[in-house]
């Protein structure tokens, strides 16, 4: 598994853990702030996964041989 894919999944799990953890620990404004940070982590993780998927689907570019000058 690529580092970028591991990073994306890690951020998604981290965001979910923040949201669930702060739901039970924090009150009102603190939970709202923590939930926003958790959502930012989830979106960042999803963005990393999209980049990984985009890189995997691109074919490798073939280099054209340069013409020799005479």
C-alpha positions in Angstrom: 0.0 0.0 0.0 1.3 3.4 -0.9 2.3 5.9 1.7 -0.3 8.4 0.4 -3.1 5.8 0.7 -2.0 5.0 4.3 -2.0 8.7 5.1 -5.5 9.2 3.7 -6.9 6.3 5.6 -5.1 7.4 8.8 -6.6 10.9 8.6 -10.1 9.5 8.0 -9.8 7.2 11.1 -8.3 10.0 13.1 -11.2 12.4 12.2 -13.8 9.8 13.1 -12.0 9.1 16.4 -11.9 12.8 17.3 -15.6 13.2 16.5 -16.7 10.1 18.5 -14.3 10.8 21.4 -15.3 14.4 21.8 -19.0 13.5 21.6 -18.7 11.8 24.9 -16.2 14.1 26.6 -16.8 17.7 25.5 -19.9 19.9 25.8 -21.4 22.4 23.4 -18.8 24.7 21.8 -15.9 22.4 22.5 -17.6 19.6 20.7 -18.5 21.8 17.7 -14.9 22.9 17.4 -13.6 19.4 17.7 -16.2 18.1 15.2 -15.0 20.7 12.7 -11.4 19.7 13.1 -12.5 16.0 12.7 -14.4 16.9 9.5 -11.3 18.7 8.2 -9.2 15.6 8.8 -11.8 13.4 7.1 -11.9 15.6 4.0 -8.1 15.8 3.9 -7.9 12.0 4.1 -10.5 11.7 1.3 -8.5 14.1 -0.8 -5.4 12.0 -0.3 -7.3 8.9 -1.4 -8.5 10.7 -4.5 -5.0 11.7 -5.4 -3.8 8.1 -4.9 -6.6 6.8 -7.2 -5.8 9.5 -9.8 -2.1 8.5 -9.8 -2.9 4.8 -10.1 -5.1 5.3 -13.2 -2.7 7.4 -15.2 -0.7 5.4 -17.7 3.0 5.9 -17.7 4.1 8.4 -20.4 6.4 7.0 -23.0 9.4 9.1 -23.8 9.9 9.7 -27.5 13.5 9.3 -28.7 15.2 12.5 -29.7 16.3 12.7 -33.3 20.1 12.8 -33.6 21.4 16.0 -35.1 24.0 15.7 -37.9 
